[in-house]
């Protein structure tokens, strides 16, 4: 009986060899998976870098600056974006947004949105119409992703800023005389969800110099920081620096991201404006 039992046991060396073979195979699979993930992250980073503008438009009395911070752990790259460009009528367009999801697909979708907004903005009357047309355009592509966005248009003749939101984080405004607040205007659903969605337009004309700041939720919200606290902190910092250089305002706004414990990427765009000229009559 003893001899029979011993014969049924696999030799120790065979068990050790099998274990080492299995471990080797799993290690190779893990290494291959890590290399693929790293390649996808690097591709997303390259797409993100190439698609963000290096220069923002300006007109006398209005300067703009932006900053972008990649995801802390390198796995959530690709979602946030900003843009600024002149329009055929002499006004300036600025926008910021956040694509659902990350990695290469989100970075590619971000590019579609950015160029889609540019194409639509040249033929649309106001930011609400731009977002409405862009929303329908994205739905026609049927890629299964959606994005939040704020689109603003600055008219240098009327000295008016008009804006529309598609499910995006509120903007922040502050003037050099100490006034400030959230641009928590009415808006519509994120782009790419429902066809025919309407996006209300809000118009502002600042009699005092100051700053108008757009940002993504990675700046103001994270696992250890509620969005209300983040927005309040950015508002305080923007108000304290409203008369400064737009790049400085962008940097101080982005500094709040260090307190949120976020893992997402984040973006800030700042419009630094002089006081509006008095209206004639």
C-alpha positions as CSV (number, residue, x, y, z in Angstrom):
1,X,0.0,0.0,0.0
2,X,2.8,2.4,0.9
3,X,4.7,1.7,-2.3
4,X,1.5,2.2,-4.4
5,X,0.8,5.6,-2.7
6,X,4.3,6.8,-3.4
7,X,4.1,5.9,-7.0
8,X,1.0,8.1,-7.5
9,X,2.8,11.2,-6.2
10,X,4.5,13.4,-8.9
11,X,8.2,13.7,-8.4
12,X,9.2,16.8,-6.5
13,X,11.4,18.0,-9.3
14,X,8.6,17.8,-11.8
15,X,6.3,19.9,-9.6
16,X,9.0,22.6,-9.1
17,X,9.6,22.6,-12.9
18,X,5.9,23.0,-13.6
19,X,5.7,25.9,-11.1
20,X,8.6,27.7,-12.5
21,X,7.3,27.3,-16.1
22,X,3.9,28.6,-15.0
23,X,5.5,31.6,-13.2
24,X,7.7,32.3,-16.2
25,X,4.6,32.3,-18.5
26,X,2.6,34.6,-16.2
27,X,5.6,36.9,-15.8
28,X,6.0,37.2,-19.6
29,X,2.3,37.9,-20.0
30,X,2.4,40.6,-17.3
31,X,5.5,42.1,-19.0
32,X,3.8,42.1,-22.4
33,X,0.6,43.7,-20.9
34,X,2.7,46.4,-19.1
35,X,4.6,47.1,-22.3
36,X,1.3,47.4,-24.3
37,X,-0.2,49.7,-21.7
38,X,3.0,51.9,-21.6
39,X,2.9,52.1,-25.4
40,X,-0.8,53.2,-25.3
41,X,0.0,55.8,-22.6
42,X,2.9,57.2,-24.7
43,X,0.8,57.3,-27.8
44,X,-2.0,59.1,-25.9
45,X,0.5,61.6,-24.5
46,X,1.9,62.3,-27.9
47,X,-1.6,62.8,-29.3
48,X,-2.5,65.1,-26.4
49,X,0.7,67.2,-26.8
50,X,0.3,67.6,-30.6
51,X,-3.4,68.5,-30.4
52,X,-3.1,71.3,-27.7
53,X,-2.4,74.7,-29.2
54,X,1.0,76.3,-28.5
55,X,-0.3,79.9,-29.0
56,X,-3.6,81.5,-28.0
57,X,-5.1,84.5,-29.9
58,X,-5.1,88.0,-28.4
59,X,-6.5,91.4,-29.2
60,X,-5.7,94.8,-27.7
61,X,-7.1,94.7,-24.2
62,X,-7.5,90.9,-23.9
63,X,-4.7,88.4,-23.3
64,X,-5.0,84.7,-22.8
65,X,-2.9,81.9,-21.3
66,X,-3.4,78.2,-20.5
67,X,-1.7,75.4,-18.7
68,X,-2.2,71.6,-18.7
69,X,-1.1,69.0,-16.2
70,X,-0.9,65.3,-17.1
71,X,-2.3,62.6,-14.9
72,X,-0.2,61.8,-11.9
73,X,0.1,58.1,-12.6
74,X,0.3,58.3,-16.3
75,X,-2.8,56.1,-16.9
76,X,-5.5,58.8,-17.2
77,X,-4.0,60.8,-20.0
78,X,-6.0,62.0,-23.0
79,X,-9.3,63.4,-21.6
80,X,-8.8,67.2,-21.0
81,X,-8.2,69.8,-23.7
82,X,-8.4,73.5,-24.4
83,X,-8.3,75.7,-27.5
84,X,-8.4,79.3,-28.7
85,X,-8.7,80.7,-32.3
86,X,-9.8,83.8,-34.2
87,X,-13.2,83.8,-36.0
88,X,-13.9,85.2,-39.4
89,X,-15.8,88.3,-38.0
90,X,-12.8,89.4,-35.9
91,X,-14.0,87.9,-32.6
92,X,-12.1,85.3,-30.6
93,X,-13.2,81.8,-29.6
94,X,-12.0,79.9,-26.6
95,X,-13.1,76.5,-25.3
96,X,-12.2,73.9,-22.8
97,X,-13.4,70.3,-22.2
98,X,-13.1,66.9,-20.7
99,X,-13.7,63.6,-22.6
100,X,-15.2,60.7,-20.9
101,X,-12.6,57.9,-20.5
102,X,-8.9,58.1,-21.1
103,X,-6.1,56.6,-23.1
104,X,-5.7,56.6,-26.9
105,X,-9.5,56.5,-27.7
106,X,-10.2,59.6,-25.5
107,X,-7.2,61.5,-26.9
108,X,-8.4,60.8,-30.5
109,X,-12.0,61.8,-29.6
110,X,-10.6,65.0,-28.1
111,X,-9.0,65.8,-31.4
112,X,-12.3,65.2,-33.2
113,X,-14.1,67.5,-30.9
114,X,-11.5,70.3,-31.1
115,X,-11.4,70.3,-34.9
116,X,-15.2,69.9,-35.1
117,X,-15.7,73.0,-32.9
118,X,-13.3,74.9,-35.1
119,X,-15.2,73.9,-38.2
120,X,-18.6,74.7,-36.8
121,X,-17.6,78.0,-35.1
122,X,-16.9,79.7,-38.4
123,X,-20.5,79.3,-39.5
124,X,-22.5,79.6,-36.2
125,X,-23.9,82.8,-34.7
126,X,-23.2,82.2,-31.0
127,X,-21.7,79.7,-28.6
128,X,-25.0,77.9,-28.0
129,X,-25.3,77.3,-31.7
130,X,-21.7,76.1,-31.9
131,X,-22.3,73.5,-29.2
132,X,-25.6,72.4,-30.7
133,X,-24.1,71.7,-34.1
134,X,-21.0,70.1,-32.6
135,X,-23.2,67.8,-30.5
136,X,-25.1,66.6,-33.5
137,X,-21.9,66.2,-35.5
138,X,-20.4,64.0,-32.8
139,X,-23.5,61.9,-32.5
140,X,-23.4,61.3,-36.2
141,X,-19.9,59.7,-35.8
142,X,-21.4,57.3,-33.2
143,X,-18.1,56.5,-31.3
144,X,-19.8,55.9,-28.0
145,X,-17.9,58.6,-26.1
146,X,-19.1,62.0,-24.7
147,X,-17.5,65.1,-23.5
148,X,-18.2,68.1,-21.3
149,X,-17.3,71.5,-22.8
150,X,-17.5,75.3,-22.3
151,X,-17.3,77.5,-25.4
152,X,-16.9,81.3,-25.2
153,X,-16.8,84.0,-27.8
154,X,-15.2,87.4,-27.1
155,X,-16.4,90.3,-29.3
156,X,-13.7,93.0,-29.2
157,X,-16.1,95.7,-30.6
158,X,-19.0,95.2,-28.2
159,X,-16.4,94.1,-25.5
160,X,-18.8,91.3,-24.7
161,X,-18.1,87.7,-23.6
162,X,-20.8,85.2,-24.5
163,X,-20.6,81.6,-23.3
164,X,-22.4,78.3,-23.3
165,X,-21.8,75.1,-21.3
166,X,-22.3,71.4,-22.1
167,X,-22.3,69.7,-18.7
168,X,-19.0,71.3,-17.8
169,X,-17.5,72.7,-14.6
170,X,-18.5,76.4,-13.9
171,X,-16.0,79.1,-14.9
172,X,-14.8,81.7,-12.4
173,X,-14.6,85.5,-12.9
174,X,-12.9,88.2,-10.8
175,X,-12.3,91.9,-11.2
176,X,-9.6,94.1,-9.9
177,X,-11.9,95.9,-7.6
178,X,-12.4,92.7,-5.5
179,X,-15.6,91.4,-7.0
180,X,-15.7,87.7,-8.0
181,X,-18.0,84.7,-8.5
182,X,-18.8,81.5,-10.3
183,X,-20.0,81.5,-13.9
184,X,-22.5,78.8,-12.9
185,X,-24.7,79.6,-15.9
186,X,-27.6,77.4,-17.3
187,X,-26.3,74.8,-19.7
188,X,-27.1,71.6,-21.6
189,X,-26.1,68.0,-21.5
190,X,-22.5,66.9,-22.4
191,X,-21.7,66.6,-26.1
192,X,-22.5,63.3,-27.7
193,X,-25.5,62.2,-25.6
194,X,-28.8,63.5,-27.0
195,X,-29.4,64.9,-30.5
196,X,-31.0,68.3,-30.7
197,X,-29.9,69.5,-27.3
198,X,-30.1,73.2,-26.6
199,X,-27.3,75.2,-24.9
200,X,-28.4,78.6,-23.4
201,X,-26.0,81.5,-23.9
202,X,-24.9,83.9,-21.2
203,X,-23.5,87.3,-22.0
204,X,-21.1,89.4,-19.9
205,X,-19.7,92.9,-20.3
206,X,-17.1,93.9,-17.7
207,X,-16.8,97.5,-16.8
208,X,-13.7,96.8,-14.7
209,X,-10.5,94.9,-15.6
210,X,-10.1,91.4,-14.4
211,X,-10.0,87.7,-15.4
212,X,-12.3,85.0,-16.6
213,X,-11.1,81.5,-15.9
214,X,-12.2,78.2,-17.4
215,X,-10.9,74.9,-16.0
216,X,-11.6,71.1,-15.9
217,X,-12.7,69.1,-12.9
218,X,-9.2,67.6,-12.3
219,X,-8.2,71.1,-11.0
220,X,-10.9,71.3,-8.3
221,X,-12.1,67.8,-7.5
222,X,-10.5,64.6,-6.3
223,X,-10.8,61.7,-3.8
224,X,-9.9,64.0,-0.9
225,X,-11.4,67.2,-2.1
226,X,-15.0,68.1,-2.9
227,X,-15.6,70.2,-5.9
228,X,-17.2,73.0,-3.9
229,X,-14.1,73.4,-1.8
230,X,-11.9,73.3,-5.0
231,X,-14.0,76.0,-6.8
232,X,-14.0,78.2,-3.6
233,X,-10.2,77.9,-3.4
234,X,-9.6,78.7,-7.1
235,X,-12.0,81.7,-6.8
236,X,-10.0,83.1,-3.9
237,X,-6.7,82.7,-5.7
238,X,-8.0,84.2,-9.0
239,X,-9.6,87.1,-7.1
240,X,-6.2,87.8,-5.4
241,X,-4.4,87.8,-8.7
242,X,-7.1,89.2,-11.0
243,X,-4.9,92.1,-12.1
244,X,-1.8,89.9,-12.8
245,X,-0.4,88.3,-15.9
246,X,-2.7,85.7,-17.4
247,X,0.0,83.0,-17.2
248,X,0.4,83.7,-13.4
249,X,-3.3,83.5,-12.9
250,X,-3.3,80.1,-14.8
251,X,-0.5,78.8,-12.6
252,X,-2.1,79.8,-9.3
253,X,-5.4,78.3,-10.4
254,X,-3.7,75.0,-11.4
255,X,-1.9,74.9,-8.0
256,X,-5.2,73.9,-6.3
257,X,-4.9,70.5,-8.1
258,X,-2.1,69.6,-5.7
259,X,-4.6,69.5,-2.8
260,X,-7.3,67.4,-4.4
261,X,-5.5,64.1,-4.6
262,X,-6.6,63.8,-8.2
263,X,-5.3,61.2,-10.6
264,X,-6.9,62.7,-13.7
265,X,-5.3,65.2,-16.0
266,X,-6.3,68.9,-15.7
267,X,-6.4,72.1,-17.7
268,X,-6.9,75.8,-17.1
269,X,-7.4,78.7,-19.6
270,X,-7.4,82.3,-18.5
271,X,-8.7,85.4,-20.3
272,X,-7.2,88.6,-18.8
273,X,-9.3,91.6,-19.9
274,X,-9.0,95.4,-19.5
275,X,-12.0,97.5,-18.6
276,X,-14.7,97.9,-21.2
277,X,-14.8,101.3,-22.9
278,X,-17.8,103.4,-22.0
279,X,-20.7,103.0,-24.4
280,X,-21.4,106.0,-26.6
281,X,-24.6,107.9,-25.9
